Amino acid sequence: MTTTTSSSTAAASSSSLTSAPFRASPLFFHPLPASHVPLPGKEAHGSYMLQVPWSKTSGWGQAKIVPRADISIDPLSGVTQYAVTCFEGMKCYKTESGELTLFRPNENFNRFKVSAARMGLPSDWDNAELLDLLCKLLALEAPIVPSEDGASLYIRPTLIETSESFGIKEDGNAGEALMYIVTTLNLGKGLYASSEKAETGLRVDADPNYVRAWSNGTGKYKVGANYGVVNIAKKPGFQMSLWLHGSEDFVSEAGAMNVFILKEASDGVLEFVTMSLDNGIVLPGITRASIISLLKDHASGKKEFPLEGVPKNIRVVERDIPMKDIMDGAEDGSLKGMFGCGTGVVVVSIREIQYRGRLISIPYHPVVKILRDTITGIQRGRIEKEDWVVKVPKWQGVVNGEKEAEGQKVIA
Ligand SMILES: *Cc1c(COP(=O)(O)O)cnc(C)c1O
């Protein structure tokens, strides 16, 4: 494994010095049996899963790559009772030459640590070891990773508390946990596929009765509880919620995406405005950070490649965005566009907002497509940005140079 650095800055205090560290090897690998048929309805998922168990007393157990299957957990486990779980969302891409790539995986693993520590889950793994395991899992799924633009294999690293947890615990940290990674095909044909066209942007519902996150809450962590409790907020006919908070109905995010508005400032500069990360309400998106970095490089002229078509005279602003700004800007013409961004959607236009009995139309701006094409171009290797892309080495469950018989359990 080449391109990672490990970070244990967010390591939880819950694992003692004597407990086993997180290790990619020896790996327990169970190839798919020849007779393997996916369960009904699960055909679009990767065939394998990675599992690494953890316990407070013994630390990390042996990593396993096994055929994807249901897992069994105690009915009073922390995850089933109190949503003691966190996750990540990543994608594996296939380049034109057939190589598999990941986009800034270390950023996901660092955020995973921060979320885990917040939940009292173990967070002391070595990112390089985890990347090694993820790459092996992905190499096994290589045949199903799609190579069309916008399509990918979606990756869901997950960490759950498996130990019983229903009373008040003296120690708030988990006793036992399971990290697993599963994958699923993303053919890019969902709701968000066609963000390039003005008429196909998202319609979002901004309902002040449902608040996703608040100051010093858990909004900035990717923890399961943030998502389940607001599923029902959006009304039929809208693709997602536009999340509001605070006295002036400030916009934080949309669905599970960070949001930018495009505004022509009084000095004529085109501003890319997004909520700041300061008060912990907004999830620190890696797509958001990447877009900010590309735009700042573009504006300062020190970019490695041009964002062709994006005006030079731009500014990135991180601040609160009251709904009034959006309504006023839509009326006086200073609002030039709005988009959401995240691993799932990449970059997608927002075209209409339902808010307090009104429908606000948002103009379409062509930079949305430029940003989307730039990010997907980097991910799929068409645009070179080496520090953001990790190549997945080939691996076929080969042990000591020999391919093991199908269905045979081996330790690699
Ligand atoms: C995952 C997520 C994002 C996007 O983060 P990326 O790292 O860009 O994928 C934004 N908002 C929320 C609420 C999220 O869960």
The ligand as a MOL file (V3000), in Angstrom:
LIG
                    3D

  0  0  0     0  0            999 V3000
M  V30 BEGIN CTAB
M  V30 COUNTS 15 15 0 0 0
M  V30 BEGIN ATOM
M  V30 1 C -21.7870 12.4400 3.7430 0
M  V30 2 C -22.4800 13.7350 3.8620 0
M  V30 3 C -22.1230 14.8490 3.0980 0
M  V30 4 C -21.1210 14.7930 1.9840 0
M  V30 5 O -19.8500 14.4340 2.3850 0
M  V30 6 P -18.7970 13.9230 1.2950 0
M  V30 7 O -17.5860 13.6320 2.0850 0
M  V30 8 O -18.6150 15.0020 0.3090 0
M  V30 9 O -19.4090 12.7070 0.6750 0
M  V30 10 C -22.7620 16.0490 3.3340 0
M  V30 11 N -23.7290 16.1370 4.2660 0
M  V30 12 C -24.1180 15.0930 5.0020 0
M  V30 13 C -25.1810 15.2680 6.0140 0
M  V30 14 C -23.5120 13.8560 4.8210 0
M  V30 15 O -23.9160 12.8180 5.5340 0
M  V30 END ATOM
M  V30 BEGIN BOND
M  V30 1 1 1 2
M  V30 2 1 2 3
M  V30 3 2 2 14
M  V30 4 1 3 4
M  V30 5 2 3 10
M  V30 6 1 4 5
M  V30 7 1 5 6
M  V30 8 2 6 7
M  V30 9 1 6 8
M  V30 10 1 6 9
M  V30 11 1 10 11
M  V30 12 2 11 12
M  V30 13 1 12 13
M  V30 14 1 12 14
M  V30 15 1 14 15
M  V30 END BOND
M  V30 END CTAB
M  END
